[in-house]
Amino acid sequence: MKISELTNYLETIAPLAYQESYDNSGLLVGHPNQEIEKALIALDCTEAVIDDAIAKGCDLVIAHHPIIFSGLKRLNGSNYIERTILKAIKNDIAIYAIHTNLDNIYGGVSSKIAERLGLLQHAVLKPKKNLLKKLVVFVPRAHVEAVRSALFDAGAGSVGAYDECSYNTAGYGTFRPLAGANPSIGEIGVQERVEETKIEVIFPSNLERKLILALYASHPYEEVAYDLISLENSHAQVGSGAIGNLQSPMQEQDFLALLKDKLKVNVIRHSKLFNKPIQRVAVCGGAGGFLLADAKRSGADIFITADYKYHEFFDAEEDIIIADIGHYESEQFTQELLLEIIQKKFANFAVLLTEIDTNPIKYYS
């Protein structure tokens, strides 16, 4: 299939609009129309991973971390980034990154950690705001079902664990077609009064174009009357980290042992223990220190993340335990997550996990 078939699907799960402003997710090397037969999944795209792709006959590498973060002024092989890209291009291997947009969805990177720890009914720790809009449209009564169904099919009306959500108000509209109009209802120069329904639906702002196209395709009027309203509401399914509860409280040392086992961690750096049971757990894959205040507000007993600095451990104070398990360790199961997502949709497409350990941090014991 073409690269675009696969990447377009991935972006329905983790839209590029959900990535952070500093990020560079998306197709970094290759053309959307390039034909592919096999993909390799890795946490990082390195020279060794490209070699692995070559050996396995893969023509696409899907990596969590983008190999290109900032602009490149030259490609002469002076560092590992340039060498990796050059090797990929020479061997006709495309590179796709799915980074903070995968971090920022329910069911993404942090959800995978929550799942492995057995957290019950986990939710997004810090939902994002300003990602939702409301569409208000006025529809003649006979066409309400068709328009509403088209909007639902385009992605409108999903709120948490519910879909096909709308609010509908009966009323009437007036209009007078002028010369040059081609009205589906009414006559030129005569004011028309039509029984109408006002339909209101909420939708993710990245679906706006798709929604408007569906609206125009299903609405009978030549001139469609509608409003688009930006909302400040939090998007419960999009944001950073995850929060959930253990099935039963655990002693701190027992939970740390569970953490090492379930997340395959060799070393845990943590703040002071309180000799109190742990039940409510906050997690964030990668560098999640910016979520500490949210973890505290959520009532978490422990916050599991990575990349904590010495002085930042003091910020735990007497409120919470900070557990730093390492960046690679916190995100390593992202590869399995991507494999599951792709195989669920493309059961006959060959997708492999790299056997290369790309963790740049080693431990001596």
N, C-alpha and C positions, 0 to 999 in steps of 0.2 A: 504494500500500500504506500501512499504518499505520506511524507512526514506530517503534513498538515492534518491528515485524518486522525493521527494519533495525538498530536499536540492540541488540536481543537477540542478533542475529548478531554484531555487533561485540564484544559482551561475552562471547561464547564464545571469541573470539580474544584479547581483552584484558580479562579480568574486572575489574570495578570494585574487587574485593577486592585487586587487585594495585597499586592506586594508593598513593602515599605519604600519610601522615597529614595533611599540610598541604594536600593537593590538593583539587580540587573538580570531578572529571570526572563526566560523565553528562549527562542532559537538563536544561539550565539554563533554557530558555524553551520553552514549548509543552506539550502533553499527549500521553502515549504513544499515545492512540487517534486522534490527529490524522492525517488522510489527507494523504499527500504524493505529489507527482508528479515532483519534480526536486530534487536536492541539489547544493549548492556546497561544495567543499572548500577550506579556507584554513588557513594556519598560525596566524593570529590572526583574531579576529572584531572588526572595527572598523566605524565608520559607513560607510566606503567599501566595505567588503565587503558590508554589508547593501544598500547602493545597487547593488552589482554583482549581488547575488541578485535584487533587484527587477527590474533590467534584463533578467536572464536568465530570469525567471519561475520562480525556485527558491523553494520553501517550507520548506527546511531548510538550515542552514549547519552543516557539520561542521568544527570547528576543533580544532587540536592544543592550543592554550593556552586555558584557561577564561577567559571575559570576566569572570566573577565568581569572585574568590578568597576574599574575606572578606565578612562580612555587609553587606547594604545597608540603611540605615535610612530611606532615602527615594528616590524616583524623580522628580526634578524637572529632570533634564537639566543638572545643574551641572558634570558632567565627561563625558569621552568614554565611560566605562562606562555611565553612566545614559542618555546620548543614544543609544548603540548599542542598548541593551535596549528603550528606548521606541520607537525606529524599527522594531525587529524585531516588537514586539507590535502596533504600529499597522498593520503590513503582513502580519500573520499568518504571520510567519516564525519557525520554531522554531530553537533553537540547541543543539547538542550538542557537548560537549568530550570528547576522548579523549587525555589527557595522560600522566601518569606511568605509568598502566596500560599504555599503548602503549610507553613507554620501557622498561618492566620485563619485556618478553617477548623470548624468542629469536624472531627474525624481525621485530622491531620497529624503532624509530628507529635505534638503534646498529647493528643488523644491516644496515640499508639503507646506512649509511656504509661498513661493512665490505665489502658487496657491490660498491659503486661503486669501492672501492680494490682489488678483486680479491683480498681476503684469503681464504686457503684454510682450510677446516674451522674457521671461526670459532666461538667459543663465548661464553657469557655470562661477562663479566669477574668479576663479584661475585655469585654466586648467592645468593638469599635463603633464609633458614632459617625453620622453624616454619610452613611453608605446606602441609605434607603430614600426612596421617593414615593410620592403618592400620585397616581393618575386619577383624575376626575373627568368623566366623559358622559355626554348626554346622548341617549340612544332612543330612537322611536320604539315604542313598546313591542312591536312585532319582531324586532331584530335583537332584543336584549340577550336572549340565550346564545345566539350565534356570536355576538361580540364578546360576551363574558367568557364563553368557552375559548375563543381565540386568545384572549388575554391570559387566561390560565395556562393554555398550551405554550404561550411565549415566556412563562416563568413568573407571572404576577400572582399575588394572592397567597404566598407561602409565609406563614408566621409561626416560627418555632416548629412544633410537631404537627402543625395543621397546614393543609393546603386548600385551594379553591375558596379562600376567604375574600369576601367582598361586602360592601354596604350599598344598599340600593334604596333610592328614594323616588317615589312617584311624583310627577308634576307635568307641566306642559311647556313647550317652547313655541316661540313665534318667530317667523321670518317672512320676508317678501323677496322673491326672486326678481332680480333686475335683468335688464336686457343683456344678453350674452351668457346668462346662467343656463345650466342644464339640470334642473332640479329633478330628483327622483320622486319627490312629492310636491304638489302645488303647481301653480300657474304663474307665468311672468306677470309682474305688476300687481299681484293679488297677495295680501297678507295671509299666511297660512298659520293655523294653530294645530300643533301635533301633540298628542299624549306621549310623553317621554319618561324614561327612567334615568336618573343620575346614578352611574356606577362608580364606586370608589374602590381602588385596589392599591395595595402597597407592593413595591417591587425593588430589587437591588438595582442601584443606579447604573451598573455596568450593562444591564439588559435594556436600557432605554431605547436604543435604536431598534432592536428586535421587537420590542413591545409596540412602538409606534407603527412599524411596518405591518404588524398583525392587526392593529387597530384600523388602519386605512384599508386593508384588504377585506375586512369583515364588516365595516360600517357602510350603510347605504348612502349616506349623504355625500354630496359633491364637496362641501365644506364641512369638515368635522370640527365640532366645538369640544375642546378639551383643555384641561389645566394640568400642568406638571408642578408639583410642590416638593421642595427639598425638606427632608425631615431630620431632626436632631436625634431621633430615637436611636438607641443602641441596637446593633444587629446581633442578636443572641447567638447566631451561628458563625460569626466572624470575629476574630480577635486573638489575643495572645494568651498562651498558657492554658492550663486546665485545672479544675478543682473537683474533688470528689471525696467520698468516704470509703474507708475500709469496711468490710463486712462486720468485723469486730475489732475493738481496740487492741493494740499490741504494745508491749513494752518497747522502749526506745531501741535497746540493743537487738531485740528480736526483729524489729522492723528494719533496722540497718542491715542485718544479715539477709533479710528477704530482699531488700533493695539490691544488694550485691549479687544475689543469685538471679533474680528476675531480669536485671538489666546487664548482667555479665560484666560487673564492675570489679576491678582489682583494688582500687583505693577510693575511699570516700573522705573528703575534707569537710568537716562540719563544725558548726559553732557549739557552744555549751549545751549539754544535755540537762534536762530539768527533772529527771526521774519521774516523769508523768506519762501516762498512756498516750499513744498516737492513734488518732482515728481519722481526722480530716487532713487531707494531703493536697498540696498545691504543687504543680510541676510545670516546667517550661523547658523544651528542648533547646540546646544551644545556650547563648549568653542571655540569661533572663533576669539579671539583677534589677532591671528597671521595673520589675513586677513585685518587688518585695512588699511595698505598701499595699498593693492589691491582695497579696497573699495574706497579710495580716488582717485586712478588713474582712476577708472572707472567713476568718476564724480558723485558718489552717494551723495545725500543730507543727508542721514541717513544710519547708519549701525546697524542692529538689530542682536544681538547674546546674549551670556550669559557668566557668570563667570568672569566679569570684576573686577579687583582690584581697590582700591581707586586711586592710583597714575596713573593707566593706563587711567583713564578718561581725564587726562591732555593732552594725546596724540591726542585727537580730535583737539586741538588747535582751529583755526578759520576756519577749512576746512570742518568739517562734524559733525553731531550729532551722538553720540554713545548711543544706547538704549539697556540696559541689561534687558531682560525679564525673566531671570531665566532658568537654564539648563533643568529642567523637562518640563517647560512650552514651551520651544522652540522645544522640541522633542516629545511631547505627541501625536502628530498626526501621528507619525511614525507607531503606532499600526494600525491605519486606512489604512495607505499606504500598510503595509504588508498584511492586510486582502484583499485589492483590488487586489494586485499582485497575491496572492494565489488563490482567487476565480475566477479570470479571466482564469486561467489554469485548476484548479481542481474544477469545479462547484459542484461536488457531494461529495467532501471531507469536513468533518465537521471542521470548523475553528471558534474559539470563541475569543472574546476579554476579558481579565481579568477584573474583577470589582474591583480589588485591586488598591488603590492609592499608588504607590511606591515612591512618592516624599518624600525624607527624610527631606525636608525643610518646616517648617510651619511658618505662619505669625500670629502675634497678632495685632489686630486693635481695 
